[in-house]
Amino acid sequence: MPVVGDMSSNIATRTINWDRFSVVYAGAQKNMGPSGCAIIIVKKSLMGHMQKDTPIMCDWKAFEDAPGTYYNTPPCWAIYVTALNAKYMNEMGGLTHYENIANIKSKMLYDLIDNSGGYF
């Protein structure tokens, strides 16, 4: 049974076990780039097995077989900025760097709450 994951809220925030998913989709606007850009990751084994009434925009095999062919007008600026951000994130140390920052912030917040004398 294929497992589909919506990672709009957590893509690029921590290491993901990609073996658990068949398809992952995410809106870039939360962690990767501006709105208007979507990220879709599909296992090759699913390519070309769509239903006959699948819209062309969801026919991943058609896109793979026709690089440079677009069935709509791609959001060029959003794709460009998302690529810039991904490059920057990799230069900063990748997901390991961002996981470490998130852990530091989380510890600071929970330490503040735990030592507040009753703040909830």
Residue, then its C-alpha position, 0 to 999 in steps of 0.5 A: m500500500p503506497v504511503v503518501g505524506d504531506m510534509s508542508s509543515n516539516i520538510a527541511t526541518r529534520t532528517i526524514n526516513w524516505d523509505r517510509f513514503s511512496v509519495v511526499y508533497a509539500g508546499a514550499q512556503k513554510n520552510m523552503g521558499p515563497s508560496g506558489c512552489a510545490i515539492i513532490i517526491v515520488k518513488k520511481s516504482l510508482m511512475g507510469h501507473m496512474q489511472k486513465d482519467t488522471p489529469i496531466m498535472c498529476d502524471w509524473k511520468a509525463f513530466e519525467d519523460a519530457p524535460g523542458t516541456y511544461y503543461n502550465t506556466p511554472p512559477c519561475w520566481a518561486i522555484y528560483v528562490t526555493a533553489l537559492n534557499a536550499k543552496y543556502m541551507n546546504e552551505m550552512g550545514g544542512l539539516t543537521h545544522y537546523e536540527n541543532i538550532a531547533n533543539i537549542k531553541s526548544k531547550m531554552l523555551y522548555d527550561l524557561i517554562d519549567n523554571s517559571g514557578g508555575y507559568f503554563 
